[in-house]
Amino acid sequence: MAILTRADLQDIDPYYGNCLRDRAVVATDKVRFVGEPVAVVAAESGLIAGAALALIDVEYQELPCVGDIDAARAEGAPLLHESQSGAGEFHDVAGVGETFGGNICHRERFTRGDPDRAFAAADEIVDETFTFPMIYQYAMEPHSAVARVSAAGITLWSSSAHPFLVRSELAHMFGYPHAKVEVIVPYVGGAYGSKSYFKIEPLAVAIACKTAGRPVRVLQSVTNRC
């Protein structure tokens, strides 16, 4: 059995993200969203792992939170991230890594012609706000990854659509040269974006670092696939 907490992340870069490295393998200083991992247990069976998880007692101190965009952008809103996150491996988006203040992580602007003149000459101006519900493109296969860490390096099996990006991110996080990180991708069906970049792969590798070379499988259930 192996247990992973933030105390086990002292010798690596625990943050990852395709554009901004703003997501931790497990919560390091505070929990930023509902469902963020705080502890991970690996065992020989799901029953043993579940029994071990039941013995873990987590005490939370409630902090001010932001529940929607308006609250996050309000004057004096509590900061989700106190410091600016570093750029991830997929950082060819203009402006990534710049500081905009508050809880704004990125901003895009496209201007063509003279908007002020066009508005002044317009017969009618329509100003509306549109909101959309949270959606997710479910693949038939839940997110799953198998990781093994040994003296030879990292071997990962994952149905990610971006194996080279995953390899680069894992190499950066865990301090390995690219030549010692192998990502093996089985068949990938239609995922419509949900198998893009990396999801649970860093967590699988992090817990595999504690199992003395034994492989670890992380498989999300249907209820927590988001």
Secondary structure as GFF3:
##gff-version 3
##sequence-region A 1 226
A	DSSP	beta_strand	2	4	.	.	.	ID=ss1
A	DSSP	three_ten_helix	6	9	.	.	.	ID=ss2
A	DSSP	beta_strand	15	16	.	.	.	ID=ss3
A	DSSP	beta_strand	23	24	.	.	.	ID=ss4
A	DSSP	beta_strand	40	42	.	.	.	ID=ss5
A	DSSP	alpha_helix	46	54	.	.	.	ID=ss6
A	DSSP	alpha_helix	69	73	.	.	.	ID=ss7
A	DSSP	alpha_helix	115	121	.	.	.	ID=ss8
A	DSSP	beta_strand	144	150	.	.	.	ID=ss9
A	DSSP	beta_strand	153	158	.	.	.	ID=ss10
A	DSSP	alpha_helix	163	174	.	.	.	ID=ss11
A	DSSP	three_ten_helix	178	180	.	.	.	ID=ss12
A	DSSP	beta_strand	181	184	.	.	.	ID=ss13
A	DSSP	alpha_helix	201	208	.	.	.	ID=ss14
A	DSSP	beta_strand	216	219	.	.	.	ID=ss15
A	DSSP	three_ten_helix	222	224	.	.	.	ID=ss16
###
